[in-house]
Amino acid sequence: MKFGSFACALATSAALLPTAALADDPRDPTRRGAAARERDRAIIKRMNQDQLAHVRQRDARNWQSYREARDTYADAHAEYARKMAAWRRAVAACDAGRWEYCDD
């Protein structure tokens, strides 16, 4: 059974290999003309422009996420600084003898 599966996979690979190897043959006479080169150039240019647009959209999303995270961090840090300042004032008041600020 294993040999049959292996033979089938080998036969399929052997059948597909020549077409894949000759998919873009530079010696193909239909590829030598100026029109074919111009068509390829236009296709490649369009593909490059599409990819550039995709990358720019992805980067814009990433920068937006970064800005949101930065703003969230800044807000959280400001809140932490306010709480620490209040705590320090309470400690100073406790040290000064104001017992109502001395919590356990």
The first five atom37 places (N, CA, C, CB, O) and aatype in JSON, in Angstrom:
{
  "aatype": [12, 11, 13, 7, 15, 13, 0, 4, 0, 10, 0, 16, 15, 0, 0, 10, 10, 14, 16, 0, 0, 10, 0, 3, 3, 14, 1, 3, 14, 16, 1, 1, 7, 0, 0, 0, 1, 6, 1, 3, 1, 0, 9, 9, 11, 1, 12, 2, 5, 3, 5, 10, 0, 8, 19, 1, 5, 1, 3, 0, 1, 2, 17, 5, 15, 18, 1, 6, 0, 1, 3, 16, 18, 0, 3, 0, 8, 0, 6, 18, 0, 1, 11, 12, 0, 0, 17, 1, 1, 0, 19, 0, 0, 4, 3, 0, 7, 1, 17, 6, 18, 4, 3, 3],
  "atom_mask": [
    [1, 1, 1, 1, 1],
    [1, 1, 1, 1, 1],
    [1, 1, 1, 1, 1],
    [1, 1, 1, 0, 1],
    [1, 1, 1, 1, 1],
    [1, 1, 1, 1, 1],
    [1, 1, 1, 1, 1],
    [1, 1, 1, 1, 1],
    [1, 1, 1, 1, 1],
    [1, 1, 1, 1, 1],
    [1, 1, 1, 1, 1],
    [1, 1, 1, 1, 1],
    [1, 1, 1, 1, 1],
    [1, 1, 1, 1, 1],
    [1, 1, 1, 1, 1],
    [1, 1, 1, 1, 1],
    [1, 1, 1, 1, 1],
    [1, 1, 1, 1, 1],
    [1, 1, 1, 1, 1],
    [1, 1, 1, 1, 1],
    [1, 1, 1, 1, 1],
    [1, 1, 1, 1, 1],
    [1, 1, 1, 1, 1],
    [1, 1, 1, 1, 1],
    [1, 1, 1, 1, 1],
    [1, 1, 1, 1, 1],
    [1, 1, 1, 1, 1],
    [1, 1, 1, 1, 1],
    [1, 1, 1, 1, 1],
    [1, 1, 1, 1, 1],
    [1, 1, 1, 1, 1],
    [1, 1, 1, 1, 1],
    [1, 1, 1, 0, 1],
    [1, 1, 1, 1, 1],
    [1, 1, 1, 1, 1],
    [1, 1, 1, 1, 1],
    [1, 1, 1, 1, 1],
    [1, 1, 1, 1, 1],
    [1, 1, 1, 1, 1],
    [1, 1, 1, 1, 1],
    [1, 1, 1, 1, 1],
    [1, 1, 1, 1, 1],
    [1, 1, 1, 1, 1],
    [1, 1, 1, 1, 1],
    [1, 1, 1, 1, 1],
    [1, 1, 1, 1, 1],
    [1, 1, 1, 1, 1],
    [1, 1, 1, 1, 1],
    [1, 1, 1, 1, 1],
    [1, 1, 1, 1, 1],
    [1, 1, 1, 1, 1],
    [1, 1, 1, 1, 1],
    [1, 1, 1, 1, 1],
    [1, 1, 1, 1, 1],
    [1, 1, 1, 1, 1],
    [1, 1, 1, 1, 1],
    [1, 1, 1, 1, 1],
    [1, 1, 1, 1, 1],
    [1, 1, 1, 1, 1],
    [1, 1, 1, 1, 1],
    [1, 1, 1, 1, 1],
    [1, 1, 1, 1, 1],
    [1, 1, 1, 1, 1],
    [1, 1, 1, 1, 1],
    [1, 1, 1, 1, 1],
    [1, 1, 1, 1, 1],
    [1, 1, 1, 1, 1],
    [1, 1, 1, 1, 1],
    [1, 1, 1, 1, 1],
    [1, 1, 1, 1, 1],
    [1, 1, 1, 1, 1],
    [1, 1, 1, 1, 1],
    [1, 1, 1, 1, 1],
    [1, 1, 1, 1, 1],
    [1, 1, 1, 1, 1],
    [1, 1, 1, 1, 1],
    [1, 1, 1, 1, 1],
    [1, 1, 1, 1, 1],
    [1, 1, 1, 1, 1],
    [1, 1, 1, 1, 1],
    [1, 1, 1, 1, 1],
    [1, 1, 1, 1, 1],
    [1, 1, 1, 1, 1],
    [1, 1, 1, 1, 1],
    [1, 1, 1, 1, 1],
    [1, 1, 1, 1, 1],
    [1, 1, 1, 1, 1],
    [1, 1, 1, 1, 1],
    [1, 1, 1, 1, 1],
    [1, 1, 1, 1, 1],
    [1, 1, 1, 1, 1],
    [1, 1, 1, 1, 1],
    [1, 1, 1, 1, 1],
    [1, 1, 1, 1, 1],
    [1, 1, 1, 1, 1],
    [1, 1, 1, 1, 1],
    [1, 1, 1, 0, 1],
    [1, 1, 1, 1, 1],
    [1, 1, 1, 1, 1],
    [1, 1, 1, 1, 1],
    [1, 1, 1, 1, 1],
    [1, 1, 1, 1, 1],
    [1, 1, 1, 1, 1],
    [1, 1, 1, 1, 1]
  ],
  "atom_positions": [
    [[0.82, -1.19, 0.0], [0.0, 0.0, 0.0], [0.86, 1.26, 0.0], [-0.93, 0.0, 1.2], [0.6, 2.22, -0.72]],
    [[1.92, 1.23, 0.84], [2.8, 2.39, 0.9], [3.52, 2.59, -0.42], [3.81, 2.22, 2.04], [3.72, 3.72, -0.87]],
    [[3.9, 1.49, -1.05], [4.6, 1.6, -2.32], [3.7, 2.2, -3.39], [5.11, 0.23, -2.77], [4.16, 2.98, -4.22]],
    [[2.43, 1.84, -3.38], [1.46, 2.37, -4.36], [1.27, 3.86, -4.18], [0.0, 0.0, 0.0], [1.22, 4.6, -5.17]],
    [[1.17, 4.32, -2.95], [1.03, 5.75, -2.68], [2.28, 6.51, -3.12], [0.76, 6.0, -1.18], [2.2, 7.58, -3.71]],
    [[3.44, 5.92, -2.82], [4.7, 6.54, -3.21], [4.82, 6.62, -4.73], [5.88, 5.76, -2.63], [5.24, 7.64, -5.27]],
    [[4.45, 5.56, -5.41], [4.52, 5.53, -6.87], [3.57, 6.56, -7.48], [4.19, 4.12, -7.41], [3.91, 7.22, -8.47]],
    [[2.4, 6.69, -6.9], [1.42, 7.68, -7.39], [1.96, 9.1, -7.2], [0.06, 7.51, -6.65], [1.84, 9.93, -8.1]],
    [[2.54, 9.38, -6.04], [3.1, 10.69, -5.77], [4.28, 10.97, -6.7], [3.53, 10.8, -4.31], [4.44, 12.09, -7.19]],
    [[5.08, 9.97, -6.94], [6.23, 10.12, -7.84], [5.76, 10.39, -9.28], [7.11, 8.87, -7.79], [6.33, 11.24, -9.97]],
    [[4.75, 9.68, -9.71], [4.23, 9.87, -11.08], [3.61, 11.26, -11.23], [3.19, 8.78, -11.42], [3.79, 11.91, -12.26]],
    [[2.89, 11.71, -10.22], [2.28, 13.04, -10.27], [3.36, 14.11, -10.31], [1.36, 13.26, -9.06], [3.27, 15.06, -11.08]],
    [[4.38, 13.96, -9.48], [5.48, 14.93, -9.47], [6.2, 14.96, -10.81], [6.49, 14.61, -8.35], [6.53, 16.03, -11.33]],
    [[6.43, 13.79, -11.38], [7.12, 13.71, -12.67], [6.28, 14.34, -13.77], [7.43, 12.25, -13.03], [6.83, 14.94, -14.7]],
    [[4.97, 14.23, -13.69], [4.09, 14.8, -14.71], [4.03, 16.33, -14.6], [2.67, 14.21, -14.59], [3.93, 17.02, -15.61]],
    [[4.1, 16.86, -13.39], [3.99, 18.3, -13.2], [5.32, 19.03, -13.32], [3.4, 18.58, -11.85], [5.34, 20.23, -13.61]],
    [[6.4, 18.36, -13.11], [7.71, 18.99, -13.13], [8.04, 19.68, -14.44], [8.75, 17.97, -12.83], [8.49, 20.83, -14.41]],
    [[7.85, 19.06, -15.6], [8.22, 19.74, -16.84], [7.43, 21.02, -17.09], [8.03, 18.8, -18.01], [7.98, 22.0, -17.6]],
    [[6.16, 21.04, -16.74], [5.38, 22.26, -16.97], [5.82, 23.37, -16.05], [3.89, 21.98, -16.76], [5.84, 24.54, -16.45]],
    [[6.18, 23.05, -14.83], [6.65, 24.08, -13.91], [8.02, 24.61, -14.35], [6.73, 23.52, -12.48], [8.29, 25.8, -14.24]],
    [[8.87, 23.72, -14.84], [10.2, 24.13, -15.25], [10.16, 25.0, -16.51], [11.08, 22.91, -15.49], [11.03, 25.85, -16.7]],
    [[9.18, 24.8, -17.37], [9.1, 25.55, -18.61], [8.07, 26.67, -18.56], [8.77, 24.62, -19.75], [7.7, 27.22, -19.6]],
    [[7.6, 27.02, -17.38], [6.55, 28.03, -17.26], [7.0, 29.39, -17.78], [6.1, 28.15, -15.81], [6.2, 30.12, -18.36]],
    [[8.25, 29.75, -17.58], [8.75, 31.06, -18.03], [10.05, 30.85, -18.8], [8.97, 32.02, -16.81], [11.11, 31.33, -18.39]],
    [[9.96, 30.16, -19.9], [11.13, 29.83, -20.7], [11.58, 31.07, -21.5], [10.82, 28.65, -21.66], [10.82, 31.57, -22.32]],
    [[12.79, 31.56, -21.27], [13.27, 32.73, -22.01], [13.5, 32.45, -23.5], [14.56, 33.24, -21.4], [13.59, 33.39, -24.3]],
    [[13.59, 31.18, -23.89], [13.79, 30.85, -25.3], [12.47, 30.71, -26.06], [14.58, 29.56, -25.42], [12.46, 30.43, -27.26]],
    [[11.36, 30.91, -25.36], [10.04, 30.81, -25.99], [9.9, 31.94, -27.02], [8.89, 30.89, -24.92], [10.07, 33.11, -26.67]],
    [[9.59, 31.62, -28.27], [9.52, 32.65, -29.31], [8.44, 33.69, -29.06], [9.27, 32.0, -30.64], [8.56, 34.83, -29.52]],
    [[7.38, 33.33, -28.33], [6.33, 34.32, -28.05], [6.77, 35.34, -27.01], [5.07, 33.62, -27.58], [6.1, 36.35, -26.82]],
    [[7.89, 35.09, -26.33], [8.38, 35.99, -25.29], [9.42, 36.98, -25.81], [8.98, 35.19, -24.15], [9.88, 37.84, -25.07]],
    [[9.79, 36.86, -27.09], [10.87, 37.69, -27.62], [10.42, 39.03, -28.16], [11.59, 36.95, -28.69], [11.24, 39.92, -28.36]],
    [[9.16, 39.19, -28.4], [8.68, 40.41, -29.03], [8.63, 41.59, -28.07], [0.0, 0.0, 0.0], [8.54, 41.42, -26.86]],
    [[8.68, 42.79, -28.66], [8.61, 44.02, -27.86], [7.26, 44.14, -27.17], [8.88, 45.24, -28.74], [7.17, 44.64, -26.05]],
    [[6.21, 43.69, -27.85], [4.88, 43.78, -27.25], [4.79, 42.91, -26.0], [3.8, 43.35, -28.27], [4.18, 43.32, -25.01]],
    [[5.39, 41.73, -26.04], [5.37, 40.84, -24.87], [6.15, 41.45, -23.71], [5.94, 39.46, -25.22], [5.72, 41.38, -22.56]],
    [[7.3, 42.04, -24.03], [8.09, 42.68, -22.97], [7.35, 43.88, -22.39], [9.45, 43.12, -23.51], [7.38, 44.09, -21.18]],
    [[6.71, 44.65, -23.23], [5.95, 45.82, -22.76], [4.77, 45.38, -21.9], [5.47, 46.67, -23.95], [4.47, 46.0, -20.88]],
    [[4.09, 44.31, -22.31], [2.97, 43.79, -21.54], [3.47, 43.32, -20.16], [2.26, 42.62, -22.3], [2.84, 43.61, -19.14]],
    [[4.59, 42.61, -20.15], [5.16, 42.16, -18.88], [5.56, 43.36, -18.01], [6.38, 41.25, -19.13], [5.33, 43.36, -16.8]],
    [[6.16, 44.35, -18.62], [6.58, 45.54, -17.88], [5.36, 46.22, -17.23], [7.31, 46.53, -18.82], [5.42, 46.65, -16.08]],
    [[4.26, 46.31, -17.99], [3.05, 46.94, -17.45], [2.46, 46.1, -16.31], [1.99, 47.12, -18.56], [2.0, 46.65, -15.31]],
    [[2.48, 44.79, -16.47], [1.95, 43.91, -15.42], [2.8, 44.03, -14.15], [1.92, 42.44, -15.9], [2.27, 44.14, -13.05]],
    [[4.1, 44.01, -14.33], [5.01, 44.12, -13.18], [4.85, 45.47, -12.49], [6.47, 43.92, -13.61], [4.86, 45.54, -11.26]],
    [[4.71, 46.53, -13.28], [4.53, 47.87, -12.69], [3.23, 47.92, -11.88], [4.51, 48.96, -13.8], [3.21, 48.46, -10.78]],
    [[2.14, 47.35, -12.43], [0.87, 47.35, -11.71], [0.98, 46.53, -10.42], [-0.26, 46.78, -12.61], [0.47, 46.94, -9.38]],
    [[1.65, 45.38, -10.5], [1.81, 44.55, -9.3], [2.64, 45.28, -8.24], [2.49, 43.21, -9.67], [2.32, 45.22, -7.05]],
    [[3.69, 45.97, -8.67], [4.5, 46.73, -7.73], [3.71, 47.86, -7.09], [5.73, 47.3, -8.43], [3.83, 48.11, -5.89]],
    [[2.89, 48.55, -7.88], [2.07, 49.63, -7.33], [1.03, 49.09, -6.36], [1.39, 50.41, -8.47], [0.76, 49.71, -5.32]],
    [[0.43, 47.95, -6.69], [-0.53, 47.33, -5.77], [0.14, 46.95, -4.45], [-1.17, 46.1, -6.41], [-0.42, 47.16, -3.38]],
    [[1.33, 46.39, -4.55], [2.05, 45.99, -3.34], [2.44, 47.21, -2.52], [3.29, 45.16, -3.7], [2.36, 47.19, -1.29]],
    [[2.87, 48.29, -3.19], [3.22, 49.52, -2.48], [2.01, 50.08, -1.75], [3.78, 50.56, -3.46], [2.12, 50.51, -0.6]],
    [[0.85, 50.08, -2.39], [-0.37, 50.55, -1.74], [-0.7, 49.69, -0.53], [-1.56, 50.55, -2.73], [-1.09, 50.21, 0.52]],
    [[-0.54, 48.38, -0.66], [-0.79, 47.48, 0.46], [0.15, 47.78, 1.62], [-0.64, 46.01, 0.02], [-0.29, 47.85, 2.77]],
    [[1.43, 47.96, 1.34], [2.42, 48.23, 2.38], [2.11, 49.56, 3.06], [3.85, 48.24, 1.79], [2.22, 49.67, 4.28]],
    [[1.74, 50.56, 2.28], [1.42, 51.87, 2.88], [0.2, 51.78, 3.79], [1.17, 52.91, 1.78], [0.18, 52.39, 4.86]],
    [[-0.82, 51.02, 3.38], [-2.0, 50.85, 4.23], [-1.63, 50.1, 5.51], [-3.11, 50.1, 3.48], [-2.08, 50.46, 6.6]],
    [[-0.82, 49.07, 5.38], [-0.39, 48.32, 6.56], [0.41, 49.19, 7.51], [0.45, 47.1, 6.14], [0.19, 49.15, 8.72]],
    [[1.32, 49.98, 6.97], [2.12, 50.86, 7.81], [1.27, 51.92, 8.48], [3.22, 51.5, 6.99], [1.51, 52.27, 9.63]],
    [[0.28, 52.45, 7.76], [-0.61, 53.45, 8.35], [-1.38, 52.83, 9.53], [-1.6, 54.0, 7.29], [-1.55, 53.48, 10.56]],
    [[-1.84, 51.6, 9.37], [-2.54, 50.93, 10.48], [-1.59, 50.72, 11.65], [-3.12, 49.57, 10.02], [-1.97, 50.94, 12.8]],
    [[-0.36, 50.31, 11.37], [0.61, 50.08, 12.45], [0.94, 51.37, 13.18], [1.89, 49.46, 11.89], [1.04, 51.37, 14.41]],
    [[1.1, 52.47, 12.45], [1.39, 53.75, 13.1], [0.21, 54.2, 13.94], [1.74, 54.81, 12.06], [0.4, 54.75, 15.03]],
    [[-1.01, 53.98, 13.45], [-2.2, 54.34, 14.23], [-2.23, 53.54, 15.52], [-3.49, 54.12, 13.42], [-2.53, 54.09, 16.58]],
    [[-1.94, 52.25, 15.45], [-1.91, 51.4, 16.65], [-0.82, 51.88, 17.61], [-1.67, 49.91, 16.27], [-1.03, 51.92, 18.83]],
    [[0.33, 52.26, 17.07], [1.41, 52.76, 17.9], [1.0, 54.04, 18.61], [2.67, 53.0, 17.06], [1.25, 54.19, 19.81]],
    [[0.37, 54.96, 17.89], [-0.05, 56.22, 18.5], [-1.07, 55.98, 19.61], [-0.64, 57.17, 17.44], [-1.01, 56.61, 20.67]],
    [[-2.02, 55.07, 19.36], [-3.02, 54.77, 20.38], [-2.37, 54.16, 21.62], [-4.09, 53.82, 19.83], [-2.72, 54.52, 22.74]],
    [[-1.43, 53.25, 21.42], [-0.74, 52.63, 22.55], [0.09, 53.68, 23.3], [0.17, 51.48, 22.07], [0.12, 53.67, 24.53]],
    [[0.74, 54.56, 22.58], [1.55, 55.61, 23.21], [0.67, 56.53, 24.04], [2.31, 56.42, 22.14], [1.03, 56.89, 25.16]],
    [[-0.49, 56.91, 23.5], [-1.4, 57.79, 24.24], [-1.96, 57.1, 25.47], [-2.54, 58.25, 23.33], [-2.09, 57.72, 26.53]],
    [[-2.29, 55.81, 25.34], [-2.8, 55.05, 26.48], [-1.73, 54.96, 27.56], [-3.24, 53.63, 26.04], [-2.03, 55.11, 28.75]],
    [[-0.49, 54.7, 27.15], [0.6, 54.63, 28.12], [0.8, 55.98, 28.8], [1.89, 54.18, 27.44], [1.0, 56.03, 30.02]],
    [[0.75, 57.08, 28.04], [0.94, 58.41, 28.62], [-0.15, 58.71, 29.65], [0.95, 59.48, 27.52], [0.13, 59.27, 30.71]],
    [[-1.39, 58.34, 29.32], [-2.49, 58.57, 30.27], [-2.29, 57.74, 31.54], [-3.84, 58.21, 29.63], [-2.46, 58.25, 32.65]],
    [[-1.92, 56.48, 31.38], [-1.7, 55.61, 32.54], [-0.53, 56.12, 33.38], [-1.45, 54.16, 32.1], [-0.58, 56.07, 34.61]],
    [[0.52, 56.59, 32.74], [1.68, 57.1, 33.46], [1.33, 58.37, 34.22], [2.84, 57.36, 32.5], [1.79, 58.57, 35.35]],
    [[0.53, 59.24, 33.61], [0.11, 60.47, 34.29], [-0.74, 60.14, 35.52], [-0.69, 61.38, 33.32], [-0.59, 60.76, 36.57]],
    [[-1.64, 59.16, 35.38], [-2.46, 58.74, 36.52], [-1.58, 58.16, 37.63], [-3.5, 57.7, 36.08], [-1.81, 58.45, 38.8]],
    [[-0.59, 57.37, 37.27], [0.35, 56.81, 38.25], [1.1, 57.94, 38.96], [1.35, 55.85, 37.56], [1.26, 57.9, 40.18]],
    [[1.56, 58.93, 38.22], [2.29, 60.05, 38.82], [1.4, 60.81, 39.79], [2.82, 61.0, 37.72], [1.86, 61.23, 40.85]],
    [[0.11, 61.01, 39.44], [-0.81, 61.7, 40.36], [-1.01, 60.9, 41.64], [-2.18, 61.95, 39.67], [-0.99, 61.47, 42.73]],
    [[-1.19, 59.6, 41.51], [-1.38, 58.76, 42.7], [-0.13, 58.74, 43.58], [-1.75, 57.34, 42.29], [-0.23, 58.77, 44.8]],
    [[1.04, 58.68, 42.96], [2.29, 58.68, 43.73], [2.48, 60.01, 44.45], [3.49, 58.41, 42.8], [2.94, 60.03, 45.59]],
    [[2.14, 61.11, 43.79], [2.26, 62.42, 44.43], [1.33, 62.51, 45.64], [1.94, 63.55, 43.43], [1.71, 63.03, 46.69]],
    [[0.09, 62.0, 45.5], [-0.85, 62.02, 46.62], [-0.34, 61.13, 47.76], [-2.25, 61.54, 46.15], [-0.45, 61.5, 48.92]],
    [[0.22, 59.98, 47.42], [0.76, 59.09, 48.44], [1.93, 59.75, 49.18], [1.21, 57.77, 47.81], [2.03, 59.68, 50.4]],
    [[2.81, 60.4, 48.41], [3.95, 61.08, 49.05], [3.5, 62.19, 49.99], [4.9, 61.65, 47.98], [4.07, 62.39, 51.06]],
    [[2.45, 62.93, 49.57], [1.91, 63.98, 50.45], [1.34, 63.37, 51.73], [0.82, 64.81, 49.72], [1.51, 63.92, 52.82]],
    [[0.65, 62.23, 51.58], [0.09, 61.57, 52.76], [1.2, 61.07, 53.69], [-0.81, 60.39, 52.34], [1.08, 61.19, 54.91]],
    [[2.27, 60.53, 53.13], [3.4, 60.07, 53.95], [4.03, 61.25, 54.66], [4.45, 59.34, 53.08], [4.35, 61.16, 55.85]],
    [[4.22, 62.36, 53.96], [4.81, 63.54, 54.58], [3.91, 64.07, 55.7], [5.05, 64.64, 53.52], [4.4, 64.48, 56.76]],
    [[2.6, 64.07, 55.47], [1.68, 64.54, 56.51], [1.71, 63.59, 57.71], [0.23, 64.65, 55.95], [1.67, 64.04, 58.85]],
    [[1.78, 62.29, 57.47], [1.86, 61.32, 58.55], [3.14, 61.52, 59.35], [1.79, 59.88, 58.0], [3.13, 61.49, 60.58]],
    [[4.26, 61.73, 58.65], [5.54, 61.96, 59.32], [5.52, 63.26, 60.12], [6.68, 62.0, 58.29], [6.24, 63.4, 61.11]],
    [[4.68, 64.21, 59.69], [4.6, 65.5, 60.38], [3.67, 65.42, 61.59], [4.12, 66.58, 59.41], [3.51, 66.41, 62.31]],
    [[3.06, 64.27, 61.82], [2.22, 64.11, 63.0], [0.73, 64.19, 62.73], [0.0, 0.0, 0.0], [-0.06, 64.16, 63.68]],
    [[0.31, 64.27, 61.5], [-1.12, 64.29, 61.18], [-1.56, 62.84, 61.06], [-1.42, 65.1, 59.84], [-1.43, 62.21, 60.0]],
    [[-2.07, 62.33, 62.15], [-2.33, 60.89, 62.29], [-3.45, 60.4, 61.36], [-2.7, 60.57, 63.72], [-3.51, 59.21, 61.05]],
    [[-4.32, 61.3, 60.91], [-5.39, 60.84, 60.02], [-4.85, 60.36, 58.68], [-6.4, 61.95, 59.79], [-5.54, 59.64, 57.95]],
    [[-3.63, 60.75, 58.35], [-3.0, 60.3, 57.09], [-2.21, 59.01, 57.27], [-2.09, 61.39, 56.54], [-1.68, 58.47, 56.3]],
    [[-2.12, 58.51, 58.47], [-1.35, 57.3, 58.74], [-2.27, 56.09, 58.68], [-0.64, 57.39, 60.12], [-2.87, 55.73, 59.69]],
    [[-2.38, 55.48, 57.57], [-3.17, 54.26, 57.42], [-2.25, 53.07, 57.65], [-3.84, 54.18, 56.03], [-1.03, 53.17, 57.52]],
    [[-2.87, 51.96, 57.98], [-2.07, 50.74, 58.21], [-1.46, 50.31, 56.94], [-2.91, 49.61, 58.79], [-0.75, 49.31, 56.91]]
  ]
}
